[in-house]
Amino acid sequence: MTNLTALTLADARKALRDKSITSVELTRAHLDAIEKAKGLNAFVAVTAERALRSAQASDARLAAGEAGPLEGLPLGIKDLYATQGVHTQACSHILDKFKPAYESTVTSHLWRDGAVMLGKLNMDEFAMGSSNETSYYGPVASPWLPPNWTPEHAKAALTGDKKGLLTPGGSSGGSACAVAARLCLAATASDTGGSIRQPAAFTGTVGIKPTYGRCSRYGMVAFASSLDQAGPIARTTRDCAIMLRSMAGRDPKDSTCYDAPVPDYEAAIGRSVKGMTIGIPREYRLDGMAGEIEALWSEGAQWLKAAGAKIVDVSLPHTRHALPAYYIVAPAEASSNLARYDGVRYGLREDGGDIVGLYEQTRAKGFGAEVRRRLMIGTYVLSAGYYDAYYVRAQKIRTLIKRDFETVFAAGVDAILTPATPSAAFGIGEKGSADPVEMYLNDVFTVTVNMAGLPGLVAPAGLSATGLPLGLQLIGRPFDEETLFTLGAVIEQSAPKLKAPAPWWA
Amino acid sequence: MANLINGATGDWEVVVGLEVHAQVTSKAKLFSGASTAFGAEPNTHVSLVDAAMPGMLPVINVECVRQAVRTGLGLKAQINKRSSFDRKNYFYPDLPQGYQISQYKSPVVGEGEIQVDLTPERSFRVGIERLHLEQDAGKSLHDQSATMSFVDLNRSGVALMEIVSKPDMRSAEEAKAYVTKLRTILRYIGSCDGDMEKGNLRADVNVSVRKPGAPLGTRCEIKNVNSIRFIGQAIEVEARRQIAIIEDGGVIEQETRLYDPGRGETRSMRSKEEAHDYRYFPDPDLLPLEFDDAFIDALRADLPELPDDKKARFMRDYGLSAYDSAILCAEREIAAYFEDTARHGGQKRDAKIVANWIMGDLSAFANANSLAVADAGLSPAGLATLVDLIGEGVISGKIAKDVLLLLLGPERGADPRALVQARGLVQVNDTGAIEAAVDAVIAANADKAEQARTKPGMLGWFVGQVMKTTGGKANPQSVSDALKRKLGLD
């Protein structure tokens, strides 16, 4: 067998069932790739022994004809998911050495279905960031070479501060990097404002943020509870569909989790899009938008039209308020959700003389600058005298944004097509150091979807002028992920095939 | 009005409102499956949710919601078919989440009313503002080490009902009567055991003073008072403190205070400026609580008879006075004990006599031994038989008191009728024997007998002497009749 890590999840699944490969071989190939890709910094913990034990057990089940839907398939898990007895810190210093005594519902579904865990993936601290640069464990480098860089130049940069190498996006930067660099077949990720979709777009991978409530949040380290949602990043829409079917499902331990059976998402791949109506929202055509983004968007619409869908212009009039409102709601919830990290029961503890000193020292040293910034914003907007002016208004805007989408869907639109990001991947150290809003603008096309609780899928659609991946986003009706998989597969088929980045880091 | 407090500048009226925190009777906590049992080793009833582990989510315990709705029905209050949970944010080591989940904006129960009995004959009404569900905090232990504090999370997340009254009370007595009545209602419903020693019922007391007819004064809140007696004391001393300040030309600052029972004073805990900004906002982890009329109706149908209704029924059906009915109905178990006794065996007994035995000798014994009346050792059947024995003339009331003590002590569980026979306590009704005893006493006290003919008041002394020589078993009425005849008093 040659390149086992080049297989898609679906192909690997077939090869395992055909007995042409074993899970141990497949797992070992990925562990080797991870070892060689240390410089990318995608993994913050590798669970090699456990992975090989799981793979052996999977091989036994495959031999016995008792294979689960993900039997023997090696995956990466974002550090945000509680994995029993394994590093779970949301890449924050404040959760120093934290190993939970419990398993998140999403990952327990994966193990139930036979998947193999390779390790925990790097991410922005508490999922707050769009470039994976806020991680306590340092930035992740994208496997995509910066324009005009030689492989040697890039490899040398891995050992330093990685400046100039490309970010894989964030917050699920480790997930996107690991999938794009063939370090795992697929990965779990999470999305509060774009944290699955923007990294997928930057790395030429496929990511879906399902409808709010489709996956349980139990055991996911919370950032903003009303926006957080689990989802996969994989290399194809089919792989994403396979992953989501296992990850999703009802959970009595999460009151906000949707109580309905999970459809066979994979069956939606290859369905006809004839007769579907696709909305193109005029408000997403931003002033000063890059010509290549606009061109890609039009091209995507043409592909769907060619496949039989009807393209219509639609209006989502409150779109421009989404980002400011998001940066009130999300920090507000975060300021409360992160109050539990106080140095009293687990994680980092910095003595400070008395209890107030302990809180201050622990939280000052335990949280990074971006997290501290958002906690302060959140605390401020919930404060007496400001609550109505900020939080209440932001919630009203949220209702209006939701209504915008409802109106469009009620008019017969099946899905909405938008760009995924305003640009291709940027360099490590390039954005946000002077003005954090520069970084926040990355989420301009994705936050609306979280605010409305809708599903959003990003598929690679082409390359920028500089040769970097660009994605398109499809937004669907609540709990209609199937339509997104169908449409996403059409884009995937129509777009020029991306070449995997050559392993310059190895 | 007798409630006014006399100050140097005239009369003052005290205005009191209460926020009572009642621990919900439930097996599990409000948002986790951990046990609520009292008295366990520290940190043994703590779930991952209670300890606020990363990624843990609250899930509502529907039993606690039922208890809150049942309580609301008992308070004749508006039941809100849609309510929601908010987070109250503050840092404290015994608050692992860094916020308390409470119902700030929309509580499960709205306005209601309680009829409070100041004395069994005199009652007044207190408006209920709202009742909401919230989590209790854990307990900080500061006395275990010189340099460290410890935290016990067993209570963390236990369900509380906060029951907020309107400022409808005008004295410490009224406030105490209100809490007493509220506690009775909660215990009837079974939604809170009202055990103040275990901290299962605590109150924040809001006190202000004003000249009669003037607008409301600035209030101070006295936090976490944990006995009815202390609630009364705290109001008294706080009202006097406020009057003294105003009469000295000062103004009352709105603040949170603590009552120190040892020193009999309230002390400032934090001023309005130091008050926490709790940054309330809707808890995004929880859906709103929504239920329909059928849910409420089922709980209403299942509600026990409440104290006011029971008291009215006792007066109507048993012909008891308001006083007796109120005392019997103060505890659901005593009322049940009374009814079981009065109706035992399908017979009708003199309810007043049954009530007297329960409120008198039986309660005295139970109180002296720190027992509930129903647990004192005498079954309703036993007491019914004892009352019947008196009614049938088998024993005298006086002998019955001795029999009762035997039944509660060495002869516990015995059949009263058999016991009376076995111990030879049956009343002597034999006229011959009584006359012989009377003759003997008169003969032995001839001088007194002579005096008695002119001083009929001495009859009682003669009755006592005869009873003594008959060992108390002679029928007192027969003795009295015979004496009157023989002393020539009739």
Interface residues (C-beta under 8 A of the other chain):
Chain A: Y81 A82 T88 A90 L95 F98 P100 A101 Y102 S104 R217 Y218 G219 M220 V221 A222 A224 S225 S226 P252 K253 D254 S255 T256 A332 E333 S335 S336 L338 A339 R340 D342 V344 R345 Y346 I355 Y359 T379 L382 S383 A384 Y387 Y391
Chain B: L48 A51 A52 M53 P54 G55 M56 L57 P58 V59 I60 R87 N89 F91 P93 P96 Q97 G98 Y99 S149 V151 D277 R279 Y280 F281 P284 D285 L286 L287
